[in-house]
Amino acid sequence: MRASPPFRFRLIRLGPCLALALIAAACAPVTQAPHVDPESAKAEAEKQRLLVVERYVADLRRLNAIAFRIFAANADFCREKGKSAGAFGFKVGNAYSFPKDFEAGARRVVGGRGLVRIVAVAPGSPAGRAGMREGDAVLALDGTPAPKGENEAATRDFGKQLAEQVKTGNPIVFRVQRENEEVEFALHPVAACAYGYGIDPKEIVNASADGKSVQITSGMMRFAETDEELATVVGHELAHNLMGHIDSKRGNIALGFLVDLLFAGFGVNTGGVFSDMAGQSYSQEFETEADYVGLYLMARAGYDIAGSPNFWRRMGVRNPGSIRTNHAASHPSAPYRFVSLDKTVEEIERKKAAGLPLRPEMKAEPVPAAAPAGN
Ligand SMILES: [Zn+2]
């Protein structure tokens, strides 16, 4: 006869079963939720994807307006670094720049039929002043048919064709389809910093510069509430590129310009390149310099810089770790940053009041030793 196990042992064996039964009872829903049929859920998914595309395009338009203004206002600085090129102030794209899931929504927001569309027009830019509109489909450039096709390559080829024609230095005639009519615009490009800019569709509050372009995350687009705040971020990132803080061997003027035309960031499927870039860290000195030069770039574009120190203060409050002084960190501490920016605002305002040119102060060049007199 088998002896029955001691009571304690039986309890140990029963324990997990009891616990599972209790958990199951505790977790089971007790209310009767409405039945959701798969078709309604599918339709709702489409609606939500459409909203994602709409928000993305709205962000891109906001960024385009601010970045174009800053990039054009600082063309002379960029020219000194060999980084200026002709720009029109628009961004192009098509529905196929988005991942497959989002194509239907993108066709409604951007427009379909395989034509390359004007997706963003910066106010005050050559495109904006000429009356080009978001949604215009480009049919021809200077009489040559514009690339088209139900694929991402059409946008890329358009960028290449336009870059070639810009090199002539002549105005370019754009023929566009607008609803049922065809309209022509002769646009003269203006000089602008030859870096791309785009939206990185991530919710993290971040921005990055890779020597070729400036990327702002969707999260930063929400965090930077006013245009001045977004201009503060764009100025800071442009300063990283301009001051050569990133190894720019991979970049060149033509490519930077192309990235811009190619609607950088419009392709949500950037393959994570920009997120990798965002992980790059720069030294505290470079960060301080980007803050300093960035405010000048912003002021030169006519933006009010008075609120910029407080914007970085808000960043500091959002990330309390940055309030500590940490000399090993890639970014200066938030208090240091605030005080330094506040002094920069004073410096710039003083120059503006005195009618002095708005140029960042450079460290004095070391005086070369006098050459020995020869005979
Ligand atoms: Zn930075």
Residues whose N, C-alpha, C, O or C-beta is under 5 A from the ligand:
A	BS01	ZN	E287 A290
